[in-house]
Amino acid sequence: MVKNKNKTRYWKFPELLGLKRNSLRISAISKKWEPAKVYGPLAYGPKSSAANASLLTDSHANLLCCFREFIRIYPRGIGDLLLYIKTKYHNPLLYITENGVDEFDDPKLPLKKALIDNHRIDYHYRHLYYLQRAIKDGVNVKGYFAWSLLDNFEWTSGYTVRFGINFVDYKNGLKRYPKLSAHWFKKLLIRN
């Protein structure tokens, strides 16, 4: 993320999948997405065929969700993007290599409560729902990787956020404990 003197935030993304160089910015003042004059792929994919459906207009979008303010949850977007890639790039083989949601690391929270991450289960459930719909519509997705298997060091946040489906106890020899989401994924994989 880059900030300038006009309080505008720009997100730069690596150029992936041959997408057109473009980017978005969200104004700290207007809170609206606008085209940015920096490089990066079209991160939000195509406009939906539904009237006015977008990250900012769809009632299913969760704009205030995460500890890190730049993360926005819009599960339908993964399906829209996959269908766009299928059409635009002749249905290439795809692996979703990183998809997840963070939470604030509260070091005072008892371990038993720290293992309850219903928001993460909901996040993956909703994204996998739209992923499954895209696959039924012929998108060639062969893998989905939850970010992340373990809580880890995040370059911009250090150890202040947790993404893992397994809790890492940083104060106790890095001992690991499965969170509810790890148990949920296990059941999901057994069923399917």
C-alpha positions in Angstrom: 0.0 0.0 0.0 1.2 3.5 -0.9 0.0 6.7 0.7 0.4 10.1 -0.9 -0.1 13.6 0.5 -3.8 13.6 -0.7 -4.6 10.8 1.8 -5.3 8.4 -1.1 -4.4 4.8 -0.7 -3.2 2.7 -3.6 -2.9 -1.0 -3.7 -0.3 -2.5 -6.1 -0.7 -6.1 -7.1 1.7 -8.3 -8.9 0.7 -8.8 -12.5 -1.0 -12.2 -12.7 -2.9 -14.2 -15.2 -2.0 -11.8 -18.0 -4.6 -9.3 -16.8 -4.5 -5.7 -18.1 -2.4 -3.3 -16.1 -4.7 -1.3 -13.9 -5.3 -0.7 -10.3 -7.8 0.7 -7.9 -7.6 3.3 -5.1 -9.9 4.1 -2.3 -10.1 7.7 -1.3 -9.7 8.2 2.5 -12.1 11.1 2.1 -14.9 9.7 -0.1 -14.4 6.0 0.7 -15.1 5.2 -3.0 -13.1 3.0 -5.3 -11.6 4.9 -8.2 -9.1 4.1 -11.0 -5.6 4.7 -9.9 -2.7 5.8 -12.0 -0.3 3.0 -10.9 0.4 -0.4 -12.3 -1.3 -3.6 -11.2 -4.0 -6.0 -12.6 -7.7 -5.3 -12.5 -8.1 -6.8 -9.0 -11.9 -6.7 -8.8 -12.6 -8.6 -12.1 -15.6 -7.8 -14.3 -18.8 -6.0 -13.4 -21.5 -8.4 -12.4 -24.5 -8.8 -14.7 -26.8 -8.1 -11.8 -27.9 -4.5 -11.6 -25.4 -2.4 -9.6 -23.8 -5.4 -7.9 -20.3 -4.6 -6.8 -18.1 -4.6 -3.7 -19.6 -1.3 -2.7 -23.3 -1.9 -3.6 -23.9 -5.6 -2.9 -25.5 -6.1 0.5 -23.6 -9.3 0.9 -20.3 -7.5 0.9 -18.7 -7.0 4.3 -16.8 -3.8 4.2 -15.8 -3.6 7.8 -14.6 -7.1 8.6 -11.1 -7.4 9.4 -8.3 -6.2 11.7 -6.3 -4.9 8.7 -8.4 -2.2 7.2 -7.5 -2.8 3.6 -9.0 -6.3 3.5 -12.6 -6.4 2.2 -14.7 -9.5 2.1 -16.8 -10.1 -1.0 -17.3 -13.8 -1.6 -19.3 -13.4 -4.8 -16.2 -11.6 -6.3 -14.2 -14.9 -6.4 -16.9 -16.5 -8.5 -17.2 -13.4 -10.8 -13.5 -13.2 -11.2 -13.2 -16.9 -12.1 -15.9 -16.7 -14.7 -14.3 -13.7 -16.2 -10.9 -15.5 -16.4 -12.6 -18.5 -18.0 -14.2 -16.3 -20.7 -11.3 -13.9 -21.3 -8.4 -16.3 -21.1 -9.9 -19.5 -22.6 -10.5 -21.3 -19.3 -6.9 -21.9 -18.1 -6.0 -24.3 -15.3 -6.3 -22.4 -12.0 -5.1 -22.9 -8.5 -6.3 -20.4 -5.8 -3.1 -20.3 -3.8 -4.0 -18.0 -1.0 -7.4 -17.0 0.4 -8.1 -16.2 4.0 -9.1 -13.7 6.6 -7.3 -12.2 9.6 -8.1 -11.5 13.2 -6.4 -9.4 15.8 -4.0 -11.3 18.1 -5.2 -10.6 21.6 -2.4 -12.0 23.8 -4.7 -11.8 26.9 -7.4 -14.1 25.3 -7.5 -17.5 26.9 -6.5 -20.3 24.6 -9.9 -21.9 24.6 -11.4 -18.7 23.3 -8.6 -18.1 20.8 -9.5 -21.4 19.1 -13.0 -20.2 18.3 -12.8 -18.6 14.8 -16.4 -18.8 13.5 -15.7 -15.8 11.3 -13.0 -17.8 9.4 -15.4 -20.7 8.9 -18.0 -18.4 7.5 -15.4 -16.7 5.3 -14.3 -20.0 3.7 -17.8 -21.4 3.5 -19.0 -18.4 1.5 -16.0 -18.3 -0.8 -16.1 -22.1 -1.4 -19.8 -21.8 -2.2 -19.1 -19.3 -5.1 -16.0 -21.3 -6.1 -18.2 -24.5 -6.4 -20.7 -22.6 -8.5 -17.9 -21.4 -10.8 -16.6 -25.0 -11.1 -20.2 -26.2 -12.0 -20.2 -23.4 -14.7 -17.1 -25.0 -16.2 -14.2 -23.0 -14.6 -11.1 -25.2 -14.5 -10.1 -24.8 -10.8 -8.0 -27.7 -9.5 -6.9 -26.4 -6.1 -7.8 -24.0 -3.2 -5.4 -23.2 -0.4 -6.6 -21.5 2.7 -4.4 -18.8 4.0 -3.0 -19.9 6.2 -2.3 -23.4 7.7 -0.6 -21.7 10.7 -0.5 -18.3 12.3 2.6 -16.6 11.2 4.6 -13.5 10.8 2.9 -11.0 8.5 5.4 -8.6 6.9 3.2 -5.5 7.4 1.8 -6.5 10.8 4.3 -8.8 12.5 2.6 -11.0 15.0 -0.3 -8.7 15.7 -2.7 -10.6 13.3 -3.6 -14.2 12.9 -4.6 -15.9 9.6 -4.0 -19.5 10.5 -6.5 -22.3 10.9 -4.1 -23.6 13.5 -3.2 -21.5 16.5 0.5 -21.0 17.2 1.4 -20.3 20.8 4.3 -17.9 20.4 4.9 -17.9 24.2 5.0 -21.7 24.6 7.6 -23.1 22.2 5.4 -22.5 19.1 3.0 -25.3 20.2 0.2 -25.6 17.7 -3.5 -26.1 18.4 -6.2 -26.6 15.7 -8.9 -23.9 15.7 -12.5 -24.6 14.9 -11.8 -23.8 11.3 -9.2 -26.6 11.1 -11.8 -29.1 12.4 -14.4 -27.7 9.9 -12.0 -28.1 7.0 -11.2 -31.6 8.0 -14.9 -32.5 8.1 -15.4 -30.7 4.8 -12.6 -32.7 3.1 -13.9 -36.0 4.5 -17.4 -35.4 3.2 -16.2 -34.4 -0.2 
